[in-house]
Every structure is written in structure tokens, then in C-alpha cells.
């Protein structure tokens, strides 16, 4: 019988993996002699201050029963266990283990859910494997499992159960938030300039209006939004009027309000961003939107199209529907810019032209009712193009012009300097100013840098 050739295994393994991920010790191997241990603690919300102390006390009790000393503690307070993101405690633990900075041989965790409620159970197993492959074992003090395949299976089942538990809570919370939004309840706790927050008791009774920095006192209470009154409602209407009817930019509106002493709710000055939020917020017309995006277990999904948003009317608007839509139309005309539309810029130039009879960069910068000359050059390419659209015809050049009325070229200026030198025997600033056939001193300096440089270029 013919003997088959032996196939040699010749797989190439990356050197980085070989050096950093060593084969993990199986759970059947004897415990290390090193009795130093680290404790990892996690609570999901900041409302569980006692849970952290209870976890630590139970881990210390387990360590004493095993003859271990806890030499390091890693904590994640108010962090979800669904992802590793923002869990600085677990991240530092893994970093210390992988880099060899860990001065312990075991990590004590209260149970599998404290290690994490990862939606992919393999992710939790992966982080445990990383620790074990670097000589650090992970022990779950409450979820002690048997050694070998049965224990590994039980551990995986517990990971799946932990993930399913938080997924069910997330589904219930998301449905509850949607029902509250459809009922017109306030979706957040932080107050806005447009509205105030009012408490609704569990039996439906209307409670007091909360001030800035105040929160509801009972979890069964809910909040609804009511329109701002007094000076704030007048300020909102004035913002819309200045933006829509007055053609003011958001930065100008913010500056005007702040200079008049009308300040934000916290006493700070207005900003362009704050003005923009008020102008775009549908609460100004009494509508509350919801369902713009969907966040599941800390992962935010893509934002939906505006036509798929839900909306509910919760009060009569501070401004009319027509005023709000006019503001949105002006935003579309601005096309992402924060200042004026092209038509508004040209209209401002036209008004300045009617007043002064001419246009120049100095006149534009001195006029407080329109943007700077630099802004016009940025939007129209050149100041001359903006002036042309406003109907300004620049008068012909009064001196130093070609026969067709255009400014002299560099070569023509140099030829004129040579002519002046031939007529007078010398060239200086006074002679150039007196010769109307040459351009002004300012234009010569603009073209050549200095009068001396122009004379040198002319060979004088």
C-alpha cells in the first residue's frame, strides 16, 4: 500500500501576536502562588452609591477567605455595561494587564453582569481571555462555576442572560419615552430659553413651574413644557422680527441684545448659536418633535428624515406659524451661511449708494448697518462685482489713464517716468503729483512697492 506523504504545517503567524498574546492558562491549571488581587467594581447609575460599597465589602470578604490581598481597585461609576466605551476603570485594568504594569495575579468581580452586559457574549469572553493570556485570572465571586466545559457553558449562558436583561430594560424605557413624547411630556430635564418646565403629579394634578437648576422631587412625577412669559417671550418675538423683517444676521442680533442688557437665562451674553437654536426650534410655534433618531443600548442610529419625525402640539406658539416658516425660508436662502443673503447684501450696498453717491471700502466699513468690505469680497469675489450688482458705475480714472479710460499698465507707468525725467531732468514725488498723465503716488507704491523702486525699474 502506497504511503501518503506527510503534510508539514507551515503557517506564518504574525510576530506581534506571538509576543503579546500567549496561550491562556486553562481553568484546570493550578492557581498561581501570587496571592495579590485587584477588585473591579461597576454601577450603572450614580443613584447607586451604596452598591459600590457593598460590592467592595463582599469582594474583600471573598479575598480574606481565599487568603488574597487586594492591592488595586478599578471602578466605573454610572457607566453602562453594554460597551467598553467610557468605562475608564475596565479600560485601565486591561491596559495595565496587557502592558505588564499589573502587580496582581487575579481580578475579583462580584458577578458576570458587573464585568459587563455586552450584547455580544464573545466580547465579554474576549476581555477575560486577554487577562488570562497575560497571566491574570478573572474570578466571579458570586457566579462560581465548575472547571471545564460545563463551567464554560454555564458562564456563557449567564453572559447571554445578562445581555438579555439590559436589552429588555432598554426596550421598556424606549417605549415609555415614546409614550411620554406623544403625550407632550418634556423629553429632557434641562430648561430652554423658549419654555419653562412644569410638574405634573402622578394623579394628573398640575404642579409648580420649576426654576433653572430645580428638578422634580419624585420619580412618579412628570414634566411638561409651557411657553416662556414676560420678558423672555417678548425677546423671542423680537429675535424673529429682527431676523425675518429686519434682515439682521444672528451675530448682529446677539450683539444687540447683549449690549442692551438682555441676557441668557444664566446671565451670560447671547451668542450666534443661541440665536440660531431659538430661530430653528419648533417649540417657538408650540410644536414638540420626537423620534428624530433612535438610540439602542448606547449606540445612536442615523437621524431620520424630517418627514418621519413625530410631532405634537403642546401649547399655543410664541410666534405665529407664518413667522416661523419665514425664518426657515431665510435659512434656506442663506444656504448654510450665518450672515446675510446675497440679495440683502446688495440691498444694503444700494442704500449706501443712494445716501453717499459713491461706494468704497472705507465707506462700507464705516457703515454700521451692513457687513464689512471683507465680507463683500468673500461673498462676491471682488468689491467691484458687489458694487456693480448694486448699480454703481465707477467713474473713469481722473489721472494716469490710458486712452480708453483704463488704468495704465506697469510698462506705461515706467515709460511715463522716463518721459518726466527727460522733460524735467529729475523725478521726485512733487513732480509726479503735478503730472496728471501719471497715476497717483499711492497707485505707484501699490504697483512697485516704493517710488524709488519704480524709478529704479525705469532705469533712472
TAHUKA-V288391 format. One record per backbone hydrogen bond with DSSP energy under -0.5 kcal/mol. NH is the residue of the N-H (numbers start at 1). CO is the residue of the C=O. E is the energy in kcal/mol with one decimal. If there is no record, write none. Layout:
# TAHUKA-V288391
nh	co	e
NH	CO	E
NH	CO	E
This chain:
# TAHUKA-V288391
nh	co	e
8	6	-0.5
10	8	-0.6
13	11	-0.6
18	14	-1.9
19	15	-2.2
20	16	-1.8
21	17	-2.7
22	20	-0.7
22	133	-0.6
25	132	-0.8
29	26	-1.9
37	69	-3.0
38	106	-2.5
39	72	-2.5
40	108	-2.5
41	39	-0.5
41	74	-2.8
43	76	-2.2
48	45	-1.2
52	48	-1.0
53	49	-1.0
54	50	-2.5
55	51	-2.6
56	52	-2.2
57	53	-2.5
58	54	-2.3
59	55	-2.4
60	56	-2.3
61	57	-1.9
62	58	-2.2
63	59	-2.5
64	60	-2.1
65	61	-1.8
66	62	-1.4
67	63	-0.6
67	64	-0.8
68	63	-3.2
69	35	-1.7
71	37	-2.9
71	69	-0.8
72	37	-0.8
74	39	-3.0
76	41	-1.7
78	43	-0.8
78	76	-0.5
79	43	-2.0
87	84	-1.8
88	86	-1.3
91	87	-2.1
92	88	-2.5
93	89	-2.0
94	90	-2.5
95	91	-2.3
96	92	-2.6
97	93	-2.1
98	94	-2.7
99	95	-2.4
100	97	-0.8
101	96	-1.5
102	96	-1.6
105	36	-2.5
106	36	-0.9
107	137	-2.4
108	38	-3.6
109	107	-0.5
109	139	-2.8
110	40	-0.5
114	111	-0.6
115	111	-1.1
116	112	-1.2
117	81	-1.3
119	82	-0.7
121	119	-0.7
123	120	-2.1
124	120	-0.9
125	121	-2.0
126	122	-2.2
127	123	-2.0
128	124	-1.7
129	125	-2.4
130	126	-2.5
131	127	-1.7
132	128	-2.5
133	129	-2.9
134	130	-0.7
134	131	-1.1
135	132	-1.6
136	131	-2.5
137	105	-2.1
137	135	-0.5
139	107	-3.0
141	109	-2.7
141	139	-0.7
142	110	-2.7
144	142	-0.9
152	148	-2.0
153	149	-2.5
154	150	-2.3
155	151	-2.4
156	152	-2.0
157	153	-2.2
158	154	-2.2
159	155	-1.8
160	156	-2.2
161	157	-2.4
162	158	-2.3
163	159	-2.1
164	160	-2.4
165	161	-2.1
166	162	-1.6
167	163	-1.7
168	164	-2.1
169	165	-1.9
170	166	-2.2
171	167	-2.1
172	168	-2.2
173	169	-2.6
174	170	-2.5
175	171	-2.2
176	172	-2.4
177	173	-2.4
178	174	-1.9
179	175	-2.3
180	176	-2.3
181	177	-2.4
182	178	-2.5
183	179	-1.4
184	181	-1.4
185	180	-2.8
186	223	-2.8
196	226	-3.1
197	210	-0.6
198	224	-2.9
199	208	-2.3
200	222	-3.0
201	205	-3.0
204	201	-1.8
207	199	-3.6
210	197	-3.2
214	211	-2.2
221	218	-1.5
222	200	-2.5
224	198	-2.3
225	184	-0.6
226	196	-2.6
228	194	-2.5
232	229	-1.1
234	230	-1.8
235	231	-2.2
236	232	-2.2
237	233	-2.1
238	234	-2.1
239	235	-2.3
240	236	-2.0
241	237	-2.2
242	238	-2.7
243	239	-1.9
244	240	-2.9
245	241	-1.4
246	241	-2.2
248	242	-2.8
250	338	-1.1
253	249	-2.3
254	250	-2.3
255	251	-2.1
256	252	-2.5
257	253	-2.5
258	254	-2.2
259	255	-2.3
260	256	-1.5
261	258	-1.3
262	257	-2.3
263	261	-0.8
264	268	-2.9
267	264	-2.1
275	271	-2.1
276	272	-2.3
277	273	-2.0
278	274	-1.8
279	275	-2.2
280	276	-1.6
281	277	-1.3
284	281	-1.8
285	282	-1.5
286	283	-1.4
287	282	-2.1
288	312	-2.5
290	310	-2.5
296	294	-0.5
296	299	-2.4
297	295	-0.5
299	296	-1.8
300	298	-0.6
301	294	-3.1
304	292	-3.4
308	305	-2.0
309	306	-1.4
310	290	-2.8
312	288	-1.7
314	286	-2.3
314	312	-0.5
315	286	-1.1
317	285	-0.7
318	284	-1.4
319	284	-2.3
324	320	-2.1
325	321	-2.4
326	322	-2.1
327	323	-1.8
328	324	-1.9
329	325	-2.2
330	326	-1.9
331	327	-1.9
332	328	-2.0
333	329	-1.8
334	330	-2.2
335	331	-1.2
336	331	-0.7
337	334	-1.2
345	341	-2.1
346	342	-2.4
347	343	-2.4
348	344	-2.1
349	345	-2.0
350	346	-2.4
351	347	-2.0
352	348	-1.9
353	349	-2.4
354	350	-2.1
355	351	-1.5
356	352	-2.8
357	353	-2.6
364	360	-2.2
365	361	-2.4
366	362	-1.6
367	363	-0.7
367	364	-0.8
368	366	-0.6
370	367	-0.9
376	372	-1.5
377	373	-2.3
378	374	-2.0
379	375	-1.9
380	376	-2.6
381	377	-1.4
382	380	-1.0
386	382	-1.4
387	383	-2.4
388	384	-2.2
389	385	-2.0
390	386	-1.3
391	388	-1.3
392	387	-2.7
393	391	-0.6
394	392	-0.6
397	405	-1.0
400	436	-2.0
402	406	-3.5
405	402	-2.4
408	400	-1.4
413	409	-2.1
414	410	-2.2
415	411	-2.1
416	412	-2.0
417	413	-2.0
418	414	-1.9
419	415	-2.1
420	416	-2.5
421	417	-2.2
422	418	-2.3
423	419	-2.0
424	420	-2.7
425	421	-2.2
432	428	-2.1
433	429	-2.5
434	430	-1.9
435	431	-1.2
436	434	-0.9
438	435	-1.4
444	440	-2.1
445	441	-2.5
446	442	-1.9
447	443	-2.1
448	444	-2.7
449	445	-2.1
450	448	-0.6
454	450	-1.6
455	451	-2.4
456	452	-2.4
457	453	-2.2
458	454	-1.5
459	456	-1.3
460	455	-2.8
